[in-house]
Structure formats: C-alpha cells, structure tokens
Amino acid sequence: MLDDFLKSPQGKDYELKAVAPRDPVLGLGIGAGLRKSDGKLKEEINRAIAAIRANGTYDKIAKKYFDFDIYGG
C-alpha cells in the first residue's frame, strides 16, 4: 500500500524513513508523515506531546487504554 503511493506521481516528494516495529500487543504500530519543509509543524507536535506528558494528561489517557507504559518506562 505505502509502496504503491511512494512509487506514484503523488508520492514523488516523499520517502520512507523507517518501519514501525511490530509490537506483540499493538501490532505494526502507527506513524504520521510530515514534509521535510514542515519543521515548524514538527516542533509544534513535539511540544504538544511533551506538554501532555509533563502535565499528566498523557498518562491519564494511556491508562484508559493500556496496562503498560508504551514508552517502556
């Protein structure tokens, strides 16, 4: 599926950077793609993730769905 997109004219400006590892519980995992030029968006996403981890929101949500720390801590 992804390979087909990357080989298509629409996918010409994209590249595969990594493959999500297979987790025995979660399966293949998930990811999101950003253009190399989207540095500001990447920083905003990283700041948002850091903020919800720091203020406890992330843990509250994660505990609702997982009985383990998906960050491995």
A tleap script that builds the chain and sets N, CA, C and O, in Angstrom:
source leaprc.protein.ff14SB
mol = sequence {
  NMET LEU ASP ASP PHE LEU LYS SER PRO GLN
  GLY LYS ASP TYR GLU LEU LYS ALA VAL ALA
  PRO ARG ASP PRO VAL LEU GLY LEU GLY ILE
  GLY ALA GLY LEU ARG LYS SER ASP GLY LYS
  LEU LYS GLU GLU ILE ASN ARG ALA ILE ALA
  ALA ILE ARG ALA ASN GLY THR TYR ASP LYS
  ILE ALA LYS LYS TYR PHE ASP PHE ASP ILE
  TYR GLY CGLY
}
set mol.1.N position { 0.819 -1.188 0.000 }
set mol.1.CA position { 0.000 0.000 0.000 }
set mol.1.C position { 0.860 1.248 0.000 }
set mol.1.O position { 0.756 2.072 -0.909 }
set mol.2.N position { 1.708 1.399 1.006 }
set mol.2.CA position { 2.562 2.575 1.064 }
set mol.2.C position { 3.538 2.582 -0.097 }
set mol.2.O position { 3.813 3.628 -0.686 }
set mol.3.N position { 4.061 1.405 -0.420 }
set mol.3.CA position { 4.995 1.319 -1.549 }
set mol.3.C position { 4.349 1.820 -2.833 }
set mol.3.O position { 4.987 2.521 -3.618 }
set mol.4.N position { 3.091 1.466 -3.049 }
set mol.4.CA position { 2.387 1.921 -4.252 }
set mol.4.C position { 2.309 3.442 -4.285 }
set mol.4.O position { 2.526 4.055 -5.330 }
set mol.5.N position { 2.002 4.046 -3.152 }
set mol.5.CA position { 1.925 5.502 -3.085 }
set mol.5.C position { 3.291 6.125 -3.367 }
set mol.5.O position { 3.394 7.068 -4.152 }
set mol.6.N position { 4.337 5.600 -2.730 }
set mol.6.CA position { 5.670 6.170 -2.902 }
set mol.6.C position { 6.155 6.073 -4.347 }
set mol.6.O position { 6.935 6.912 -4.798 }
set mol.7.N position { 5.704 5.068 -5.063 }
set mol.7.CA position { 6.096 4.887 -6.465 }
set mol.7.C position { 5.212 5.683 -7.424 }
set mol.7.O position { 5.500 5.751 -8.619 }
set mol.8.N position { 4.151 6.279 -6.915 }
set mol.8.CA position { 3.209 7.014 -7.755 }
set mol.8.C position { 3.681 8.459 -7.952 }
set mol.8.O position { 4.536 8.938 -7.207 }
set mol.9.N position { 3.135 9.146 -8.938 }
set mol.9.CA position { 3.473 10.565 -9.123 }
set mol.9.C position { 3.153 11.411 -7.879 }
set mol.9.O position { 3.895 12.339 -7.556 }
set mol.10.N position { 2.060 11.095 -7.187 }
set mol.10.CA position { 1.701 11.847 -5.985 }
set mol.10.C position { 2.713 11.641 -4.856 }
set mol.10.O position { 2.876 12.517 -4.007 }
set mol.11.N position { 3.381 10.513 -4.840 }
set mol.11.CA position { 4.323 10.210 -3.772 }
set mol.11.C position { 5.762 10.566 -4.074 }
set mol.11.O position { 6.660 10.242 -3.297 }
set mol.12.N position { 5.993 11.234 -5.204 }
set mol.12.CA position { 7.362 11.502 -5.638 }
set mol.12.C position { 8.163 12.367 -4.657 }
set mol.12.O position { 9.391 12.285 -4.633 }
set mol.13.N position { 7.493 13.188 -3.855 }
set mol.13.CA position { 8.190 14.070 -2.920 }
set mol.13.C position { 8.324 13.485 -1.525 }
set mol.13.O position { 8.737 14.180 -0.597 }
set mol.14.N position { 7.978 12.213 -1.369 }
set mol.14.CA position { 8.004 11.559 -0.062 }
set mol.14.C position { 9.011 10.419 -0.073 }
set mol.14.O position { 9.376 9.898 -1.127 }
set mol.15.N position { 9.450 10.047 1.119 }
set mol.15.CA position { 10.344 8.903 1.242 }
set mol.15.C position { 10.049 8.178 2.552 }
set mol.15.O position { 9.596 8.788 3.521 }
set mol.16.N position { 10.304 6.901 2.574 }
set mol.16.CA position { 10.130 6.090 3.774 }
set mol.16.C position { 11.367 6.252 4.635 }
set mol.16.O position { 12.478 5.976 4.182 }
set mol.17.N position { 11.194 6.692 5.858 }
set mol.17.CA position { 12.320 6.913 6.763 }
set mol.17.C position { 12.554 5.729 7.683 }
set mol.17.O position { 13.693 5.453 8.059 }
set mol.18.N position { 11.495 5.028 8.048 }
set mol.18.CA position { 11.618 3.915 8.979 }
set mol.18.C position { 10.364 3.065 8.913 }
set mol.18.O position { 9.326 3.503 8.416 }
set mol.19.N position { 10.468 1.876 9.405 }
set mol.19.CA position { 9.320 0.982 9.500 }
set mol.19.C position { 9.010 0.811 10.976 }
set mol.19.O position { 9.899 0.499 11.769 }
set mol.20.N position { 7.769 1.013 11.344 }
set mol.20.CA position { 7.367 0.852 12.740 }
set mol.20.C position { 7.575 -0.598 13.158 }
set mol.20.O position { 7.187 -1.513 12.432 }
set mol.21.N position { 8.180 -0.816 14.313 }
set mol.21.CA position { 8.405 -2.192 14.763 }
set mol.21.C position { 7.085 -2.878 15.092 }
set mol.21.O position { 6.108 -2.232 15.472 }
set mol.22.N position { 7.076 -4.171 14.943 }
set mol.22.CA position { 5.883 -4.953 15.292 }
set mol.22.C position { 5.891 -5.188 16.791 }
set mol.22.O position { 6.833 -5.762 17.338 }
set mol.23.N position { 4.851 -4.745 17.438 }
set mol.23.CA position { 4.689 -4.935 18.867 }
set mol.23.C position { 3.757 -6.116 19.081 }
set mol.23.O position { 2.750 -6.220 18.381 }
set mol.24.N position { 4.049 -7.010 20.019 }
set mol.24.CA position { 3.194 -8.177 20.216 }
set mol.24.C position { 1.764 -7.830 20.628 }
set mol.24.O position { 0.847 -8.617 20.393 }
set mol.25.N position { 1.564 -6.664 21.238 }
set mol.25.CA position { 0.229 -6.264 21.676 }
set mol.25.C position { -0.415 -5.314 20.671 }
set mol.25.O position { -1.580 -5.485 20.313 }
set mol.26.N position { 0.334 -4.320 20.219 }
set mol.26.CA position { -0.226 -3.280 19.365 }
set mol.26.C position { -0.185 -3.603 17.882 }
set mol.26.O position { -0.889 -2.969 17.097 }
set mol.27.N position { 0.621 -4.574 17.483 }
set mol.27.CA position { 0.736 -4.888 16.058 }
set mol.27.C position { 1.827 -4.063 15.410 }
set mol.27.O position { 2.894 -3.866 15.991 }
set mol.28.N position { 1.562 -3.579 14.202 }
set mol.28.CA position { 2.587 -2.861 13.449 }
set mol.28.C position { 2.846 -1.442 13.932 }
set mol.28.O position { 3.881 -0.870 13.589 }
set mol.29.N position { 1.983 -0.872 14.687 }
set mol.29.CA position { 2.186 0.488 15.151 }
set mol.29.C position { 1.617 1.498 14.167 }
set mol.29.O position { 1.020 1.137 13.153 }
set mol.30.N position { 1.812 2.746 14.484 }
set mol.30.CA position { 1.278 3.811 13.645 }
set mol.30.C position { 2.324 4.890 13.483 }
set mol.30.O position { 3.341 4.888 14.177 }
set mol.31.N position { 2.084 5.794 12.586 }
set mol.31.CA position { 3.002 6.903 12.387 }
set mol.31.C position { 2.311 8.012 11.644 }
set mol.31.O position { 1.154 7.887 11.244 }
set mol.32.N position { 3.013 9.076 11.467 }
set mol.32.CA position { 2.493 10.217 10.718 }
set mol.32.C position { 3.604 10.735 9.830 }
set mol.32.O position { 4.783 10.651 10.173 }
set mol.33.N position { 3.223 11.261 8.708 }
set mol.33.CA position { 4.207 11.803 7.787 }
set mol.33.C position { 4.155 13.315 7.739 }
set mol.33.O position { 3.082 13.918 7.770 }
set mol.34.N position { 5.320 13.913 7.665 }
set mol.34.CA position { 5.438 15.355 7.511 }
set mol.34.C position { 6.422 15.625 6.376 }
set mol.34.O position { 7.350 14.849 6.147 }
set mol.35.N position { 6.212 16.713 5.685 }
set mol.35.CA position { 7.179 17.120 4.668 }
set mol.35.C position { 8.447 17.597 5.370 }
set mol.35.O position { 8.383 18.098 6.493 }
set mol.36.N position { 9.595 17.446 4.719 }
set mol.36.CA position { 10.834 17.945 5.302 }
set mol.36.C position { 10.733 19.432 5.605 }
set mol.36.O position { 11.354 19.925 6.547 }
set mol.37.N position { 9.956 20.138 4.810 }
set mol.37.CA position { 9.815 21.581 4.994 }
set mol.37.C position { 8.871 21.945 6.145 }
set mol.37.O position { 8.714 23.127 6.454 }
set mol.38.N position { 8.243 20.957 6.781 }
set mol.38.CA position { 7.300 21.209 7.864 }
set mol.38.C position { 7.979 21.209 9.237 }
set mol.38.O position { 7.440 20.669 10.203 }
set mol.39.N position { 9.143 21.809 9.312 }
set mol.39.CA position { 9.893 21.835 10.569 }
set mol.39.C position { 9.131 22.482 11.703 }
set mol.39.O position { 9.182 22.016 12.841 }
set mol.40.N position { 8.419 23.562 11.394 }
set mol.40.CA position { 7.647 24.243 12.438 }
set mol.40.C position { 6.535 23.343 12.961 }
set mol.40.O position { 6.303 23.285 14.168 }
set mol.41.N position { 5.846 22.641 12.065 }
set mol.41.CA position { 4.782 21.721 12.484 }
set mol.41.C position { 5.361 20.603 13.340 }
set mol.41.O position { 4.769 20.234 14.354 }
set mol.42.N position { 6.498 20.065 12.950 }
set mol.42.CA position { 7.140 19.005 13.729 }
set mol.42.C position { 7.452 19.497 15.144 }
set mol.42.O position { 7.218 18.784 16.119 }
set mol.43.N position { 7.981 20.715 15.248 }
set mol.43.CA position { 8.284 21.279 16.563 }
set mol.43.C position { 7.012 21.447 17.393 }
set mol.43.O position { 7.014 21.174 18.593 }
set mol.44.N position { 5.929 21.894 16.758 }
set mol.44.CA position { 4.670 22.082 17.472 }
set mol.44.C position { 4.115 20.746 17.966 }
set mol.44.O position { 3.627 20.653 19.092 }
set mol.45.N position { 4.189 19.718 17.128 }
set mol.45.CA position { 3.722 18.387 17.542 }
set mol.45.C position { 4.563 17.875 18.707 }
set mol.45.O position { 4.023 17.367 19.690 }
set mol.46.N position { 5.879 18.006 18.598 }
set mol.46.CA position { 6.756 17.540 19.672 }
set mol.46.C position { 6.502 18.299 20.974 }
set mol.46.O position { 6.514 17.702 22.051 }
set mol.47.N position { 6.272 19.617 20.883 }
set mol.47.CA position { 5.967 20.404 22.084 }
set mol.47.C position { 4.642 19.965 22.708 }
set mol.47.O position { 4.522 19.875 23.930 }
set mol.48.N position { 3.652 19.695 21.857 }
set mol.48.CA position { 2.343 19.266 22.368 }
set mol.48.C position { 2.460 17.923 23.083 }
set mol.48.O position { 1.885 17.738 24.156 }
set mol.49.N position { 3.194 16.996 22.500 }
set mol.49.CA position { 3.389 15.689 23.146 }
set mol.49.C position { 4.126 15.868 24.473 }
set mol.49.O position { 3.739 15.281 25.484 }
set mol.50.N position { 5.176 16.669 24.469 }
set mol.50.CA position { 5.931 16.914 25.709 }
set mol.50.C position { 5.032 17.542 26.774 }
set mol.50.O position { 5.120 17.186 27.949 }
set mol.51.N position { 4.177 18.464 26.372 }
set mol.51.CA position { 3.293 19.144 27.334 }
set mol.51.C position { 2.295 18.183 27.960 }
set mol.51.O position { 2.097 18.217 29.174 }
set mol.52.N position { 1.658 17.322 27.161 }
set mol.52.CA position { 0.673 16.409 27.760 }
set mol.52.C position { 1.348 15.319 28.577 }
set mol.52.O position { 0.742 14.763 29.493 }
set mol.53.N position { 2.600 15.010 28.253 }
set mol.53.CA position { 3.326 14.057 29.100 }
set mol.53.C position { 3.715 14.720 30.419 }
set mol.53.O position { 3.665 14.084 31.472 }
set mol.54.N position { 4.099 15.983 30.368 }
set mol.54.CA position { 4.538 16.694 31.569 }
set mol.54.C position { 3.385 16.997 32.527 }
set mol.54.O position { 3.564 16.965 33.745 }
set mol.55.N position { 2.205 17.291 31.981 }
set mol.55.CA position { 1.101 17.682 32.872 }
set mol.55.C position { 0.211 16.516 33.301 }
set mol.55.O position { -0.784 16.722 33.996 }
set mol.56.N position { 0.558 15.297 32.895 }
set mol.56.CA position { -0.181 14.119 33.332 }
set mol.56.C position { -1.340 13.703 32.445 }
set mol.56.O position { -1.917 12.635 32.649 }
set mol.57.N position { -1.691 14.521 31.468 }
set mol.57.CA position { -2.794 14.191 30.566 }
set mol.57.C position { -2.509 12.910 29.794 }
set mol.57.O position { -3.390 12.066 29.629 }
set mol.58.N position { -1.296 12.773 29.330 }
set mol.58.CA position { -0.930 11.581 28.563 }
set mol.58.C position { -1.137 10.319 29.407 }
set mol.58.O position { -1.752 9.356 28.950 }
set mol.59.N position { -0.623 10.331 30.632 }
set mol.59.CA position { -0.760 9.149 31.497 }
set mol.59.C position { -2.225 8.811 31.751 }
set mol.59.O position { -2.607 7.640 31.759 }
set mol.60.N position { -3.032 9.828 31.957 }
set mol.60.CA position { -4.460 9.617 32.201 }
set mol.60.C position { -5.115 8.916 31.009 }
set mol.60.O position { -5.878 7.966 31.182 }
set mol.61.N position { -4.813 9.386 29.816 }
set mol.61.CA position { -5.375 8.779 28.603 }
set mol.61.C position { -4.808 7.377 28.393 }
set mol.61.O position { -5.553 6.440 28.103 }
set mol.62.N position { -3.496 7.233 28.539 }
set mol.62.CA position { -2.852 5.937 28.302 }
set mol.62.C position { -3.385 4.861 29.240 }
set mol.62.O position { -3.604 3.726 28.816 }
set mol.63.N position { -3.595 5.201 30.503 }
set mol.63.CA position { -4.092 4.224 31.481 }
set mol.63.C position { -5.490 3.725 31.134 }
set mol.63.O position { -5.887 2.626 31.521 }
set mol.64.N position { -6.230 4.554 30.399 }
set mol.64.CA position { -7.575 4.157 29.976 }
set mol.64.C position { -7.516 3.015 28.955 }
set mol.64.O position { -8.423 2.185 28.894 }
set mol.65.N position { -6.446 2.978 28.156 }
set mol.65.CA position { -6.359 2.021 27.052 }
set mol.65.C position { -5.285 0.958 27.198 }
set mol.65.O position { -5.379 -0.094 26.565 }
set mol.66.N position { -4.262 1.202 28.017 }
set mol.66.CA position { -3.132 0.268 28.125 }
set mol.66.C position { -2.865 -0.078 29.580 }
set mol.66.O position { -3.077 0.739 30.477 }
set mol.67.N position { -2.399 -1.295 29.801 }
set mol.67.CA position { -1.995 -1.675 31.156 }
set mol.67.C position { -0.474 -1.729 31.258 }
set mol.67.O position { 0.071 -2.396 32.137 }
set mol.68.N position { 0.204 -1.033 30.364 }
set mol.68.CA position { 1.664 -0.946 30.361 }
set mol.68.C position { 2.045 0.414 29.790 }
set mol.68.O position { 1.228 1.081 29.155 }
set mol.69.N position { 3.292 0.820 30.021 }
set mol.69.CA position { 3.796 2.099 29.521 }
set mol.69.C position { 4.307 1.893 28.096 }
set mol.69.O position { 5.294 1.188 27.889 }
set mol.70.N position { 3.651 2.497 27.126 }
set mol.70.CA position { 4.072 2.266 25.746 }
set mol.70.C position { 5.408 2.939 25.431 }
set mol.70.O position { 6.010 2.664 24.393 }
set mol.71.N position { 5.875 3.819 26.322 }
set mol.71.CA position { 7.200 4.409 26.164 }
set mol.71.C position { 8.266 3.513 26.795 }
set mol.71.O position { 9.458 3.791 26.669 }
set mol.72.N position { 7.852 2.457 27.464 }
set mol.72.CA position { 8.800 1.498 28.023 }
set mol.72.C position { 9.422 1.933 29.343 }
set mol.72.O position { 10.410 1.349 29.788 }
set mol.73.N position { 8.858 2.936 29.960 }
set mol.73.CA position { 9.437 3.433 31.216 }
set mol.73.C position { 8.961 2.689 32.425 }
set mol.73.O position { 9.368 3.004 33.544 }
savepdb mol mol.pdb
quit
